[in-house]
Amino acid sequence: MCGIVGYIGPRKAMDVIIEGLKRLEYRGYDSSGLVVIDGRQFVRYRSPGKIANLVDRVKESPAGSHIGIGHTRWATHGRPTEENAHPHMVDGVAVVHNGIVENYLELKEELKGEGVSFSSETDTEVLAHLIARELERRGGLEEAVREALRPVRGSYAIAVISTREPDKVIGARKECPLVVGLASGEAILSSDLPAILDITTRAIFLDDGEMAVVTASGVRVRDNEGREARKPVKSIDWSPVMAEKGGYRHFMQKEIFEQPRATTDTFRGLLLEEEADVFLHDFNIDTSTIDRLYTVACGTSWHAGLVGKFLFEELSRIPTEVDLASEFRYRSPLVTEKTLVVAISQSGETADTLSAVREAKKRGAKVVAITNVVESSLARESHWTFYTHAGPEIGVASTKAFTTQLVALFLLALHMGRMRHIIEKHRGMELIGELLAIPSKVEEALATEPAIKGIAKKYSGYGNFLYLARGINYPIALEGALKLKEVSYIHAEGYPAGEMKHGPIALIDEQMPVVVLAPEDELYPKILANMEEVRARDGRLICVVDGDNTEAIELAEDVIRVPRTIHHLMPVVMVVPLQLLAYHIAVLKGTDVDQPRNLAKSVTVE
């Protein structure tokens, strides 16, 4: 998410920064800004909305300079306004920042106690004040940045310039990417490769805990203790378009592999581990009065809502119905002022979901939105919004947006369970501990890709697929089937496995691949019986298991292993190999993976 560009060299810094920010637009943003040093003074431009708005501001009074930093912001702490847009400036220091300062409220109170006043709602302004304070104490920008970052908890990639040392850009990172591009007599700092490729194909990639001091003559990298770090200069052979895809063949594949980062960003800064709760800023809905909950959504988001039903009923003990938004307003839903509606939409612009929300509000319901797009229509029309911060999803077939929706639903259900005194503290701490492990478990699931390529090659010629699962995972069977249909144009159906005998069993023969999700949970014996039924009819069994599930492995023709987690979070892990299977079958069939025929990313008409 967001984008950073810093430049020093003979070119006009403003032009380089703006062009770099444009190349990072695909990352998503809701405001932008830049600052340059003109003589010994800062000249700053900021604007909400698109970069075109920033360009208009710059045209009003262009400044000539050869050093500066710029940023595209996606709001986390603070609304998408000019005051909250980066860069933030304090006493001769300017900062741009990607990431989240988890302890910014604590640091802010400390600074206020020292007489500091704040001009924005952001966590980033805290960094600017910390660096300015240390610069006053220590006199050197490099040491000031290093010391200012010591008390900071959370994630960051930052670029810093100062009118006191107008010949350098400082960059530092922790859990957010930062790359330095090097050319003769100039250098460019960025959060991603597309921004640097017009200037150079030689780059240094910073690792966590490293700081770069960038000048026109080169770069010096040190660790967070000030020790020199020797970094190889790598040659990048990507075109700008390839760089936007991160070297992946398709955006869909890139976005599948972004899921560890995306799931982390969804819960980053929200977990109150010691209190066994979730911090949901400005969440003021009294859940004690809620007697019914609806999730409303379309397509993949509806599948997330189905998982949400299990989560809300188990963790919050609220009766929950799941509605297709396209049907919700055409019946007479039993919605009152004691109803909570959770509306889910990646874009926040889905016409049917917006119509369902308006109908619910007319009947007195409170509405919570789960969306990936700040200031979308759904966010504006809801009483409270959970932003998933998955980052822009270019591929039409939703992947990372779906898994982040699952995480958002888990967090919301957990918080409501704590508010309603359903979940005791020790249980809440256990649930949070399991969530913290999910990004690494998604990484493990992604490691199944080589095996899945072989399975895709084996089955890509089949014309029909059946997907089966039970309990909280049956919506993942629906989602797996939908992904295959969307990107490969192969007919596929997903079913709760217990329903197989009520119709789909008639279809099973040696020409029917059957994908079965078989985690070793309380329903494992039931799913084994369903697998036996498939095998007795010569169906081709592909089984996804969470470990050495011996009985399931012995029944299956092909096996995909994913790591084990609690059943509330198993859908997040189970869906990953199904996404990869659909993707690789589609690649083998030669379809347009990122833009399947007849589909739109956001359905904004009924």
Salt bridges, closest charged atoms under 4 A:
GLU19 OE2 - ARG23 NE 3.77
GLU82 OE1 - ARG57 NH1 3.17
GLU106 OE1 - ARG153 NH1 3.85
GLU110 OE2 - ARG133 NH1 3.09
GLU114 OE2 - ARG133 NH1 2.75
GLU121 OE2 - ARG79 NH2 2.99
ASP123 OD2 - HIS77 ND1 3.41
GLU125 OE2 - HIS129 NE2 3.13
GLU134 OE2 - ARG133 NE 3.72
GLU134 OE2 - ARG137 NH1 3.15
GLU134 OE1 - ARG138 NE 2.67
GLU136 OE1 - ARG164 NH2 2.77
GLU142 OE2 - ARG146 NH2 3.03
GLU142 OE1 - ARG220 NH2 2.47
GLU142 OE2 - ARG222 NE 3.27
GLU143 OE2 - ARG138 NH1 3.54
GLU147 OE1 - ARG138 NH2 3.71
GLU147 OE2 - ARG150 NE 3.03
GLU165 OE1 - LYS168 NZ 2.89
GLU175 OE1 - ARG268 NH1 2.59
GLU186 OE1 - ARG11 NE 2.83
ASP192 OD2 - ARG27 NH1 3.01
ASP198 OD2 - ARG23 NH2 2.78
ASP207 OD2 - LYS231 NZ 2.67
ASP208 OD1 - ARG173 NH2 2.72
GLU210 OE1 - LYS231 NZ 2.95
ASP223 OD2 - ARG227 NE 2.91
GLU225 OE2 - ARG150 NH1 3.39
GLU258 OE2 - LYS254 NZ 2.57
GLU258 OE1 - LYS400 NZ 2.60
ASP265 OD2 - ARG261 NH1 2.97
ASP265 OD1 - ARG268 NE 3.29
ASP277 OD1 - HIS415 ND1 2.94
ASP282 OD2 - HIS281 NE2 3.25
GLU313 OE2 - LYS309 NZ 3.05
GLU314 OE1 - HIS567 NE2 2.79
GLU314 OE1 - HIS568 NE2 3.26
GLU321 OE2 - ARG292 NH1 3.37
ASP323 OD2 - ARG331 NH2 2.39
GLU359 OE1 - LYS362 NZ 3.58
GLU359 OE2 - ARG363 NE 2.78
GLU381 OE2 - ARG358 NH2 2.66
GLU393 OE1 - LYS601 NZ 2.61
GLU424 OE1 - HIS426 ND1 3.45
GLU430 OE1 - ARG427 NH1 3.27
GLU434 OE1 - LYS441 NZ 3.90
GLU449 OE2 - HIS584 NE2 2.77
GLU479 OE1 - HIS303 ND1 2.80
GLU479 OE2 - LYS483 NZ 2.79
GLU486 OE1 - LYS483 NZ 2.87
GLU493 OE2 - HIS491 NE2 2.87
GLU520 OE1 - ARG564 NH2 3.15
GLU533 OE2 - LYS501 NZ 3.54
ASP546 OD2 - ARG564 NE 3.05
ASP548 OD1 - ARG561 NE 3.50
GLU557 OE2 - LYS458 NZ 2.92
GLU557 OE2 - ARG540 NH2 2.55
ASP558 OD2 - LYS458 NZ 2.92
GLU606 OE1 - ARG329 NH2 2.94
